[in-house]
Amino acid sequence: MKKLLLFAFVGGAIVLTGGTIDLNNLDNYANQTVPNYIQRDNTPANNAITDAGATLGRVLFYDKNLSANNAVACGSCHRQQFAFSDTARLSVGLDGGVTGRHSMRLVNARFAEEDNFFWDERAISLEDQTTRPIQDHVEMGFSGTSGQPDIDSLIRKLEQIPYYADLFTLAFGDANITEARMQSALAQFVRSIQSFDSKFDIGLAAANGNLNANFTNFTTQENQGKALFLAPPPAGGAGCQGCHRAPEFDIDPATLNNGVVATAADPQVLDLTNTRAPSLRDLVNPQGTLNGPLMHNGNFNSLATVVAHYNLVPLNASNTNLDPRLAGPGGNLGLTQAERDALVAFLRTLTGSNLYTDPKWSDPFDAQGNITIVPITVGLARLDRADIQLFPNPVSEYLRLALPARSFELSIYSAAGQLLVQKNINGSHYENMQQYPAGLLLVHLRDVESGETTVRQIVK
């Protein structure tokens, strides 16, 4: 059961459209089905995925409050519709700045032997990686340098946002916010993002896990491409399996660079440190369109270009970190055009469909940046009136409306009586007040069942 609900009245009926997380009915992150032929898993023993932890991670991942200017989230550069990458060569960060490398696809990040993250492996774990973009002066701006706030400033900021008290308490037992807890939750959410419903997976399951069998659901060309991918050179194959290891298609941790050594900013400047790569799964979307440019510098705009690069790896005397498998028998494969086309056809079979549409990985905030948290309840909801609490007051960013677990019509008026918003909410709710004018505001809460209306004054 998916919990991305925003209630609104249309013709007297309640319509569900997006923006709510029900803490009583969390999405399934911890017990997703993983095929038995998938053996690699980099989840540390002290940070197993939990539904509560990944739910918190999801909110953190999409919350623009995690940037210094409230304009950028992790999900701004890692977008669900692109397998959690970006179609831009370089992603736009804080105040229009751009990233130094292309946004890496996050799909199946869990199912890899490699522990280090980023293209250059500078993060020792996914947990370590998660808050580095937040603390980058270009990406999200909590660097603590050049006049920017630091990570402690971010923590103090999150402590003032009411919904995090509920989410951290559910995930960790209390409302205390720390960088380590943020890292744990974000890593749980990222590790939950998986894709195992591709044409390749259907074929491998039918072949009882035998990678070398001809898959009955593949075309002749796709089976040819699979054979080329798996077989080493000079035995008639392309040797892709040596570095991108099926069925996880993760990168061999011992891999050095692949001969693509130009920086994104300047093709004349070399960067030899990029030895990490994402899974090859979901290189394209279900319609066959590339999920963004490829390689750390985003220089390749088609799978054909990638295959052509590996077919004849350019010699560069300045590249002192080229993987020897590419300098050796793999440096000049001599593949025919038909063989290169077959490899491309095979790579396209690695794309699933659920990844792009499953609500549990989607943005939980509505278009106005609001989110409603349905709190934990015990037993049946009470039908009698409960006290209504609104805080903090005065408010600057988020107003918490602590309500019984029932439907209310929320209306907010200016002091002059102008209606600013009207919508239906279910139980406790967090309203983003940044969209409203400063000064005295009137909050009307009409109990949908009883018709009784409560009016409170708040100051922004």
HELIX and SHEET records of a PDB file:
HELIX    1   1 ASP A   51  TYR A   62  1                                  12    
HELIX    2   2 LYS A   64  LEU A   66  5                                   3    
HELIX    3   3 CYS A   74  CYS A   77  1                                   4    
HELIX    4   4 GLN A   80  PHE A   82  5                                   3    
HELIX    5   5 LEU A   94  GLY A   96  5                                   3    
HELIX    6   6 LEU A  126  THR A  130  1                                   5    
HELIX    7   7 ILE A  151  GLU A  159  1                                   9    
HELIX    8   8 TYR A  163  PHE A  172  1                                  10    
HELIX    9   9 GLU A  179  SER A  192  1                                  14    
HELIX   10  10 LYS A  199  ALA A  206  1                                   8    
HELIX   11  11 THR A  220  LEU A  230  1                                  11    
HELIX   12  12 CYS A  240  GLY A  242  5                                   3    
HELIX   13  13 LEU A  303  ASN A  311  1                                   9    
HELIX   14  14 PRO A  324  ALA A  327  1                                   4    
HELIX   15  15 GLN A  337  ARG A  348  1                                  12    
HELIX   16  16 ASN A  354  TYR A  356  5                                   3    
HELIX   17  17 PRO A  359  TRP A  361  5                                   3    
HELIX   18  18 MET A  433  GLN A  435  5                                   3    
SHEET    1   A 2 PHE A   7  VAL A  10  0                                        
SHEET    2   A 2 ALA A  13  LEU A  16 -1                                        
SHEET    1   B 2 THR A  20  ASP A  22  0                                        
SHEET    2   B 2 THR A 372  VAL A 374  1                                        
SHEET    1   C 2 HIS A 244  ARG A 245  0                                        
SHEET    2   C 2 ASP A 250  ILE A 251 -1                                        
SHEET    1   D 3 GLN A 389  PHE A 391  0                                        
SHEET    2   D 3 TYR A 398  ALA A 402 -1                                        
SHEET    3   D 3 HIS A 429  ASN A 432 -1                                        
SHEET    1   E 4 LEU A 419  ASN A 426  0                                        
SHEET    2   E 4 SER A 407  SER A 414 -1                                        
SHEET    3   E 4 LEU A 440  ASP A 447 -1                                        
SHEET    4   E 4 THR A 453  VAL A 459 -1                                        
END                                                                             
